[in-house]
Protein backbone atom coordinates (compact mmCIF):
# COMPACT_ATOMS: atom_id res chain seq x y z
CA UNK A 1 0.00 0.00 0.00
CA UNK A 2 1.45 3.37 -0.98
CA UNK A 3 1.65 6.39 1.30
CA UNK A 4 -0.91 8.14 -0.90
CA UNK A 5 -3.43 5.30 -0.57
CA UNK A 6 -2.85 5.27 3.18
CA UNK A 7 -4.00 8.88 3.31
CA UNK A 8 -7.24 7.91 1.64
CA UNK A 9 -7.67 4.92 3.95
CA UNK A 10 -6.92 6.88 7.13
CA UNK A 11 -10.51 8.11 7.31
CA UNK A 12 -13.49 6.55 5.53
CA UNK A 13 -15.80 9.00 7.34
CA UNK A 14 -16.47 12.01 5.10
CA UNK A 15 -15.04 15.22 6.57
CA UNK A 16 -15.83 18.87 5.83
CA UNK A 17 -13.19 20.58 3.70
CA UNK A 18 -10.58 22.82 5.31
CA UNK A 19 -11.83 23.17 8.86
CA UNK A 20 -11.76 21.40 12.20
CA UNK A 21 -14.95 19.70 13.30
CA UNK A 22 -16.30 21.05 16.63
CA UNK A 23 -17.83 18.78 19.29
CA UNK A 24 -21.44 17.97 18.35
CA UNK A 25 -24.26 19.86 20.11
CA UNK A 26 -25.49 16.85 22.04
CA UNK A 27 -24.53 14.93 25.17
CA UNK A 28 -22.10 12.01 24.78
CA UNK A 29 -21.20 9.14 27.12
CA UNK A 30 -18.29 6.76 26.49
CA UNK A 31 -18.32 3.06 27.36
CA UNK A 32 -15.18 0.89 27.48
CA UNK A 33 -14.66 -2.79 28.39
CA UNK A 34 -12.41 -2.27 31.42
CA UNK A 35 -9.87 0.36 32.45
CA UNK A 36 -7.32 -1.81 34.23
CA UNK A 37 -4.27 -1.58 31.94
CA UNK A 38 -2.25 0.78 29.78
CA UNK A 39 -2.82 -0.32 26.21
CA UNK A 40 -3.73 0.99 22.79
CA UNK A 41 -7.48 0.74 23.36
CA UNK A 42 -7.20 2.81 26.53
CA UNK A 43 -5.26 5.47 24.61
CA UNK A 44 -8.15 5.57 22.12
CA UNK A 45 -10.58 6.20 25.00
CA UNK A 46 -8.43 9.15 26.07
CA UNK A 47 -8.67 10.47 22.49
CA UNK A 48 -12.45 10.02 22.62
CA UNK A 49 -12.48 12.14 25.76
CA UNK A 50 -10.65 14.86 23.85
CA UNK A 51 -13.26 14.56 21.09
CA UNK A 52 -16.09 14.93 23.62
CA UNK A 53 -14.86 17.03 26.58
CA UNK A 54 -16.75 16.40 29.80
CA UNK A 55 -18.09 12.98 28.78
CA UNK A 56 -18.57 10.40 31.51
CA UNK A 57 -16.88 7.02 31.03
CA UNK A 58 -18.73 3.81 31.93
CA UNK A 59 -16.77 0.59 32.39
CA UNK A 60 -17.00 -2.81 34.08
CA UNK A 61 -13.73 -2.53 36.04
CA UNK A 62 -11.38 0.32 36.91
CA UNK A 63 -8.01 0.00 38.60
CA UNK A 64 -6.44 3.46 39.06
CA UNK A 65 -3.11 1.89 40.02
CA UNK A 66 -2.62 0.24 36.62
CA UNK A 67 -4.58 2.61 34.33
CA UNK A 68 -3.17 5.67 32.58
CA UNK A 69 -2.91 8.53 35.09
CA UNK A 70 -5.02 10.77 32.82
CA UNK A 71 -8.10 8.79 33.87
CA UNK A 72 -7.73 10.15 37.42
CA UNK A 73 -9.48 13.38 36.39
CA UNK A 74 -12.24 11.68 34.38
CA UNK A 75 -15.72 10.93 35.78
CA UNK A 76 -15.93 7.12 35.70
CA UNK A 77 -18.94 4.93 36.53
CA UNK A 78 -18.20 1.25 37.17
CA UNK A 79 -20.27 -1.93 37.34
CA UNK A 80 -20.99 -3.79 40.60
CA UNK A 81 -18.17 -6.19 39.66
CA UNK A 82 -15.68 -3.44 40.45
CA UNK A 83 -16.28 -3.94 44.18
CA UNK A 84 -14.22 -7.13 44.00
CA UNK A 85 -10.56 -6.14 44.19
CA UNK A 86 -9.30 -9.42 42.76
CA UNK A 87 -11.17 -8.75 39.49
CA UNK A 88 -9.76 -5.22 39.28
CA UNK A 89 -6.26 -6.71 39.45
CA UNK A 90 -6.98 -9.75 37.23
CA UNK A 91 -9.65 -8.76 34.71
CA UNK A 92 -9.14 -11.87 32.55
CA UNK A 93 -10.49 -14.03 35.37
CA UNK A 94 -13.74 -12.05 35.22
CA UNK A 95 -14.31 -12.60 31.47
CA UNK A 96 -17.38 -14.91 31.77
CA UNK A 97 -19.02 -12.37 34.11
CA UNK A 98 -18.54 -9.30 31.96
CA UNK A 99 -21.76 -9.61 29.89
CA UNK A 100 -23.71 -9.40 33.15
CA UNK A 101 -21.50 -6.57 34.43
CA UNK A 102 -21.83 -4.41 31.31
CA UNK A 103 -25.61 -4.84 31.33
CA UNK A 104 -25.74 -3.28 34.83
CA UNK A 105 -24.54 0.05 33.44
CA UNK A 106 -27.07 2.62 32.24
CA UNK A 107 -25.40 5.61 30.57
CA UNK A 108 -27.57 8.68 30.09
CA UNK A 109 -26.70 10.70 27.00
CA UNK A 110 -27.97 11.54 23.53
CA UNK A 111 -25.20 9.37 22.08
CA UNK A 112 -23.37 6.48 23.70
CA UNK A 113 -19.99 5.98 22.02
CA UNK A 114 -18.84 2.44 22.73
CA UNK A 115 -15.16 1.42 22.69
CA UNK A 116 -15.40 -2.36 22.38
CA UNK A 117 -13.18 -5.41 22.00
CA UNK A 118 -15.91 -7.81 22.96
CA UNK A 119 -17.98 -6.66 25.93
CA UNK A 120 -18.99 -3.03 26.08
CA UNK A 121 -21.14 -3.15 22.93
CA UNK A 122 -23.61 -5.00 25.18
CA UNK A 123 -24.36 -1.87 27.21
CA UNK A 124 -28.04 -1.06 27.32
CA UNK A 125 -29.36 2.23 26.03
CA UNK A 126 -32.85 3.64 26.08
CA UNK A 127 -34.44 5.55 23.23
CA UNK A 128 -33.99 8.24 22.19
CA UNK A 129 -30.31 7.55 22.98
CA UNK A 130 -28.25 6.20 20.08
CA UNK A 131 -25.37 3.74 20.28
CA UNK A 132 -22.28 4.10 18.08
CA UNK A 133 -19.76 1.25 18.44
CA UNK A 134 -16.05 1.70 17.73
CA UNK A 135 -14.88 -1.89 17.36
CA UNK A 136 -11.31 -3.11 17.86
CA UNK A 137 -12.43 -6.62 16.96
CA UNK A 138 -15.42 -8.88 17.46
CA UNK A 139 -14.75 -10.81 20.67
CA UNK A 140 -11.35 -12.47 20.29
CA UNK A 141 -12.11 -14.64 23.33
CA UNK A 142 -15.16 -16.00 21.46
CA UNK A 143 -14.12 -16.22 17.80
CA UNK A 144 -10.33 -16.60 18.21
CA UNK A 145 -10.13 -18.19 21.64
CA UNK A 146 -7.08 -20.36 20.83
CA UNK A 147 -5.11 -17.24 19.87
CA UNK A 148 -6.39 -15.29 22.86
CA UNK A 149 -5.86 -17.93 25.56
CA UNK A 150 -3.08 -19.92 23.93
CA UNK A 151 -2.86 -23.58 22.94
CA UNK A 152 -6.00 -25.49 23.87
CA UNK A 153 -8.15 -22.91 25.68
CA UNK A 154 -10.54 -25.48 27.16
CA UNK A 155 -7.70 -26.72 29.41
CA UNK A 156 -7.64 -23.49 31.45
CA UNK A 157 -10.34 -22.54 33.95
CA UNK A 158 -11.26 -19.43 31.94
CA UNK A 159 -11.17 -21.38 28.69
CA UNK A 160 -13.37 -24.12 30.12
CA UNK A 161 -15.94 -21.56 31.30
CA UNK A 162 -15.95 -19.84 27.90
CA UNK A 163 -16.33 -23.20 26.12
CA UNK A 164 -19.33 -24.15 28.25
CA UNK A 165 -20.92 -20.72 27.84
CA UNK A 166 -20.04 -20.31 24.15
CA UNK A 167 -23.55 -20.93 22.70
CA UNK A 168 -25.11 -18.41 25.09
CA UNK A 169 -22.24 -15.92 24.70
CA UNK A 170 -22.46 -16.08 20.91
CA UNK A 171 -26.18 -15.28 20.96
CA UNK A 172 -25.55 -12.46 23.44
CA UNK A 173 -22.69 -11.10 21.33
CA UNK A 174 -24.60 -11.01 18.04
CA UNK A 175 -27.70 -9.53 19.65
CA UNK A 176 -25.58 -6.86 21.35
CA UNK A 177 -23.83 -5.96 18.11
CA UNK A 178 -27.10 -5.61 16.23
CA UNK A 179 -28.48 -3.28 18.91
CA UNK A 180 -26.08 -0.55 17.72
CA UNK A 181 -27.21 2.31 15.52
CA UNK A 182 -23.82 2.56 13.81
CA UNK A 183 -20.53 0.64 13.61
CA UNK A 184 -16.99 1.87 13.12
CA UNK A 185 -14.09 -0.56 12.57
CA UNK A 186 -10.48 0.11 13.52
CA UNK A 187 -9.17 -1.57 10.33
CA UNK A 188 -10.20 -3.34 7.16
CA UNK A 189 -9.69 -6.80 8.66
CA UNK A 190 -11.98 -5.88 11.55
CA UNK A 191 -14.57 -4.55 9.12
CA UNK A 192 -14.50 -7.97 7.43
CA UNK A 193 -14.97 -9.75 10.78
CA UNK A 194 -17.92 -7.51 11.67
CA UNK A 195 -19.55 -8.42 8.38
CA UNK A 196 -18.82 -12.14 8.83
CA UNK A 197 -19.92 -12.50 12.45
CA UNK A 198 -22.69 -9.91 12.72
CA UNK A 199 -23.87 -9.32 9.17
CA UNK A 200 -23.29 -5.60 9.64
CA UNK A 201 -21.56 -2.99 7.49
CA UNK A 202 -18.96 -0.86 9.26
CA UNK A 203 -16.97 2.23 8.32
CA UNK A 204 -13.18 2.07 8.76
CA UNK A 205 -11.77 4.65 11.15
CA UNK A 206 -8.17 3.85 12.14
CA UNK A 207 -7.06 4.66 15.67
CA UNK A 208 -4.91 7.75 16.10
CA UNK A 209 -1.23 7.78 16.97
CA UNK A 210 -1.07 9.92 20.12
CA UNK A 211 2.48 9.52 21.36
CA UNK A 212 3.75 13.05 22.09
CA UNK A 213 7.34 13.17 20.84
CA UNK A 214 7.68 16.78 22.01
CA UNK A 215 7.71 15.63 25.63
CA UNK A 216 11.08 15.22 27.36
CA UNK A 217 12.59 11.77 27.07
CA UNK A 218 13.94 9.83 30.02
CA UNK A 219 16.97 7.58 29.48
CA UNK A 220 16.66 3.88 30.28
CA UNK A 221 19.65 2.86 32.38
CA UNK A 222 19.36 -0.79 31.33
CA UNK A 223 19.84 0.21 27.68
CA UNK A 224 22.42 2.98 28.10
CA UNK A 225 25.19 0.91 26.48
CA UNK A 226 23.03 0.35 23.39
CA UNK A 227 21.89 3.97 22.95
CA UNK A 228 24.40 4.85 20.22
CA UNK A 229 24.27 1.66 18.19
CA UNK A 230 20.56 0.83 18.40
CA UNK A 231 18.46 -2.33 18.65
CA UNK A 232 15.29 -3.91 17.28
CA UNK A 233 12.30 -3.09 19.46
CA UNK A 234 9.08 -4.94 20.32
CA UNK A 235 6.38 -3.16 22.35
CA UNK A 236 3.67 -5.67 23.17
CA UNK A 237 1.56 -7.37 25.77
CA UNK A 238 3.05 -10.79 26.35
CA UNK A 239 0.15 -12.98 25.25
CA UNK A 240 0.29 -16.15 23.11
CA UNK A 241 -1.11 -14.60 19.91
CA UNK A 242 1.42 -11.75 20.03
CA UNK A 243 4.19 -14.16 18.83
CA UNK A 244 6.85 -12.43 20.93
CA UNK A 245 8.35 -15.79 21.92
CA UNK A 246 9.18 -16.73 18.33
CA UNK A 247 10.94 -13.38 17.82
CA UNK A 248 12.98 -14.02 20.95
CA UNK A 249 14.01 -17.38 19.47
CA UNK A 250 14.85 -15.79 16.12
CA UNK A 251 17.13 -13.20 17.71
CA UNK A 252 18.70 -15.56 20.24
CA UNK A 253 21.36 -16.89 17.89
CA UNK A 254 21.39 -14.09 15.30
CA UNK A 255 23.84 -11.77 17.06
CA UNK A 256 21.36 -8.90 16.68
CA UNK A 257 20.13 -6.83 19.59
CA UNK A 258 16.49 -7.13 20.69
CA UNK A 259 14.58 -5.14 23.29
CA UNK A 260 11.15 -6.36 24.41
CA UNK A 261 8.96 -3.92 26.35
CA UNK A 262 5.82 -5.44 27.83
CA UNK A 263 4.27 -7.67 30.43
CA UNK A 264 1.75 -10.48 30.53
CA UNK A 265 1.25 -14.20 31.13
CA UNK A 266 4.05 -15.20 28.72
CA UNK A 267 6.75 -13.10 30.46
CA UNK A 268 8.41 -15.97 32.34
CA UNK A 269 8.48 -18.26 29.31
CA UNK A 270 9.97 -15.55 27.08
CA UNK A 271 12.57 -14.59 29.68
CA UNK A 272 13.77 -18.20 29.80
CA UNK A 273 14.68 -18.22 26.10
CA UNK A 274 16.25 -14.77 25.72
CA UNK A 275 19.70 -14.74 24.14
CA UNK A 276 22.69 -12.73 25.39
CA UNK A 277 21.83 -9.83 23.06
CA UNK A 278 18.17 -9.57 24.17
CA UNK A 279 16.69 -7.63 27.06
CA UNK A 280 13.14 -7.44 28.42
CA UNK A 281 11.71 -4.45 30.29
CA UNK A 282 8.35 -3.41 31.70
CA UNK A 283 6.76 -0.64 33.74
CA UNK A 284 8.44 2.18 31.82
CA UNK A 285 7.37 5.81 32.07
CA UNK A 286 6.10 7.70 29.02
CA UNK A 287 9.44 9.50 28.80
CA UNK A 288 11.30 6.19 28.80
CA UNK A 289 9.01 4.82 26.09
CA UNK A 290 9.87 7.83 23.93
CA UNK A 291 13.57 7.19 24.54
CA UNK A 292 13.16 3.53 23.60
CA UNK A 293 11.57 4.41 20.24
CA UNK A 294 14.07 7.20 19.57
CA UNK A 295 17.12 4.95 19.98
CA UNK A 296 15.74 1.89 18.19
CA UNK A 297 17.00 0.83 14.78
CA UNK A 298 13.69 -0.71 13.74
CA UNK A 299 10.40 -1.96 15.18
CA UNK A 300 9.45 -5.64 15.11
CA UNK A 301 5.70 -6.29 15.00
CA UNK A 302 5.04 -10.07 14.95
CA UNK A 303 1.47 -10.41 16.24
CA UNK A 304 -1.88 -10.92 14.60
CA UNK A 305 -3.05 -7.42 15.33
CA UNK A 306 -6.44 -5.92 14.72
CA UNK A 307 -4.81 -2.56 14.01
CA UNK A 308 -1.05 -2.21 14.46
CA UNK A 309 -0.13 0.88 16.46
CA UNK A 310 3.55 0.30 17.23
CA UNK A 311 4.69 0.83 13.60
CA UNK A 312 3.08 4.27 13.78
CA UNK A 313 4.64 5.10 17.14
CA UNK A 314 8.03 4.12 15.80
CA UNK A 315 7.20 5.99 12.61
CA UNK A 316 7.04 9.26 14.54
CA UNK A 317 10.81 8.87 14.83
CA UNK A 318 11.23 7.71 11.24
CA UNK A 319 11.85 4.07 12.24
CA UNK A 320 10.94 1.26 9.80
CA UNK A 321 9.02 -1.84 10.87
CA UNK A 322 9.46 -5.58 10.29
CA UNK A 323 5.94 -6.99 10.61
CA UNK A 324 3.78 -10.04 10.13
CA UNK A 325 1.76 -9.70 6.93
CA UNK A 326 -1.58 -9.79 8.68
CA UNK A 327 -4.49 -7.73 9.94
CA UNK A 328 -4.10 -4.09 10.82
CA UNK A 329 -0.43 -3.94 9.79
CA UNK A 330 -1.66 -4.07 6.19
CA UNK A 331 -3.30 -0.70 6.88
CA UNK A 332 -0.55 1.00 8.85
CA UNK A 333 2.58 -0.10 6.95
CA UNK A 334 3.44 0.93 3.38
CA UNK A 335 5.52 -2.01 2.15
CA UNK A 336 8.98 -1.01 0.96
CA UNK A 337 8.51 2.58 2.11
CA UNK A 338 7.85 2.29 5.84
CA UNK A 339 8.52 -1.39 6.48
CA UNK A 340 8.81 -4.99 5.28
CA UNK A 341 6.64 -8.03 5.94
CA UNK A 342 7.19 -11.67 6.77
CA UNK A 343 4.43 -14.13 5.86
CA UNK A 344 4.56 -16.55 8.79
CA UNK A 345 5.67 -16.14 12.43
CA UNK A 346 8.62 -18.51 12.17
CA UNK A 347 12.28 -18.11 13.12
CA UNK A 348 13.43 -18.42 9.50
CA UNK A 349 10.88 -15.95 8.13
CA UNK A 350 11.59 -13.37 10.81
CA UNK A 351 15.36 -13.55 10.33
CA UNK A 352 14.97 -13.23 6.56
CA UNK A 353 12.72 -10.18 6.91
CA UNK A 354 15.08 -8.51 9.39
CA UNK A 355 17.97 -9.06 6.99
CA UNK A 356 15.91 -7.61 4.13
CA UNK A 357 15.11 -4.54 6.23
CA UNK A 358 18.78 -4.04 7.05
CA UNK A 359 19.60 -4.03 3.32
CA UNK A 360 17.24 -1.07 2.66
CA UNK A 361 18.25 2.57 3.06
CA UNK A 362 15.13 3.93 4.75
CA UNK A 363 13.95 7.51 4.28
CA UNK A 364 12.95 8.70 7.75
CA UNK A 365 11.01 11.67 6.37
CA UNK A 366 8.86 9.43 4.16
CA UNK A 367 8.07 7.31 7.21
CA UNK A 368 7.14 10.40 9.25
CA UNK A 369 4.83 11.71 6.50
CA UNK A 370 3.05 8.37 6.34
CA UNK A 371 2.58 8.38 10.10
CA UNK A 372 1.12 11.90 9.96
CA UNK A 373 -1.90 10.56 8.05
CA UNK A 374 -2.96 8.87 11.31
CA UNK A 375 -2.76 12.04 13.42
CA UNK A 376 -5.15 12.41 16.34
CA UNK A 377 -6.96 15.48 14.99
CA UNK A 378 -8.05 13.48 11.97
CA UNK A 379 -9.52 10.86 14.29
CA UNK A 380 -11.29 13.48 16.44
CA UNK A 381 -12.83 15.16 13.42
CA UNK A 382 -14.01 11.87 11.93
CA UNK A 383 -15.52 10.62 15.21
CA UNK A 384 -17.34 13.89 15.82
CA UNK A 385 -18.66 13.78 12.26
CA UNK A 386 -19.89 10.20 12.73
CA UNK A 387 -21.75 11.18 15.91
CA UNK A 388 -23.29 14.24 14.24
CA UNK A 389 -24.35 12.18 11.22
CA UNK A 390 -26.00 9.67 13.53
CA UNK A 391 -28.23 11.91 15.64
CA UNK A 392 -27.35 15.54 16.01
CA UNK A 393 -27.92 17.26 12.68
CA UNK A 394 -31.17 19.08 11.90
CA UNK A 395 -33.77 16.71 10.61
CA UNK A 396 -32.54 13.81 12.73
CA UNK A 397 -35.17 11.25 13.64
CA UNK A 398 -33.89 11.12 17.22
Residue, then its C-alpha position, 0 to 999 in steps of 0.5 A: x500500500x502506498x503512502x498516498x493510498x494510506x492517506x485515503x484509507x486513514x478516514x473513511x468517514x467524510x469530513x468537511x473541507x478545510x476546517x476542524x470539526x467542533x464537538x457535536x451539540x449533544x450529550x455524549x457518554x463513552x463506554x469501554x470494556x475495562x480500564x485496568x491496563x495501559x494499552x492501545x485501546x485505553x489510549x483511544x478512549x483518552x482520544x475520545x475524551x478529547x473529542x467529547x470534553x466532559x463525557x462520563x466514562x462507563x466501564x466494568x472494572x477500573x483499577x487506578x493503580x494500573x490505568x493511565x494517570x489521565x483517567x484520574x481526572x475523568x468521571x468514571x462509573x463502574x459496574x458492581x463487579x468493580x467492588x471485588x478487588x481481585x477482578x480489578x487486578x486480574x480482569x481476565x479471570x472475570x471474562x465470563x461475568x462481563x456480559x452481566x456486568x456491562x448490562x448493569x450500566x445505564x449511561x444517560x446521553x444523547x449518544x453512547x460511544x462504545x469502545x469495544x473489544x468484545x464486551x462493552x457493545x452490550x451496554x443497554x441504552x434507552x431511546x432516544x439515545x443512540x449507540x455508536x460502536x467503535x470496534x477493535x475486533x469482534x470478541x477475540x475470546x469467542x471467535x479466536x479463543x485459541x489465539x487469545x488464551x493460547x494452545x488449547x483454551x478449554x484446558x484453562x479454567x477461563x477457557x473451560x468456562x468460555x467453552x461451556x458458555x459459548x452458545x449463550x455468549x455467541x447469541x448475546x454477542x450477536x444480539x448486542x452488536x445488532x443493537x447498535x445504531x452505527x458501527x466503526x471498525x479500527x481496520x479493514x480486517x476488523x470490518x470484514x470480521x464484523x460483516x462475517x460475524x454480525x452481518x453488519x456494514x462498518x466504516x473504517x476509522x483507524x485509531x490515532x497515533x497519540x504519542x507526544x514526541x515533544x515531551x522530554x525523554x527519560x533515558x533507560x539505564x538498562x539500555x544505556x550501552x546500546x543507545x548509540x548503536x541501536x536495537x530492534x524493538x518490540x512493544x507488546x503485551x506478552x500474550x500467546x497470539x502476540x508471537x513475541x516468543x518466536x521473535x525471541x528465538x529468532x534473535x537468540x542466535x542471530x547476534x542482533x540486539x532485541x529489546x522487548x517492552x511489555x508484560x503479561x502471562x508469557x513473560x516468564x516463558x519468554x525470559x527463559x529463552x532470551x539470548x545474550x543480546x536480548x533484554x526485556x523491560x516493563x513498567x516504563x514511564x512515558x518518557x522512557x518509552x519515547x527514549x526507547x523508540x528514539x534509539x531503536x534501529x527498527x520496530x518488530x511487529x510479529x502479532x496478529x493485530x487488529x490494528x497495528x499501532x507500534x509501527x506508527x509510534x516508531x514511525x514518529x521517529x522515522x523508524x521502519x518496521x518488520x511486521x507479520x503480513x496480517x491484519x491491521x499492519x496491512x493498513x498501517x505499513x506501506x511495504x517497501x517505504x515504511x517497512x517490510x513483511x514476513x508471511x509466517x511467524x517462524x524463526x526463518x521468516x523473521x530472520x529473513x525479513x530482518x535481513x531484508x530490512x537491514x539491506x534497505x536505506x530507509x527515508x525517515x522523512x517518508x516514514x514520518x509523513x506516512x505516520x502523519x496521516x494517522x494524526x489524532x486530529x483526523x480521528x477526532x474530526x471523523x468521530x465527531x462527524x460520525x456522531x453528528x451524522x447519527x443523531x445531532x444534525x437538523x432533521x434527525x429522527x432522534 
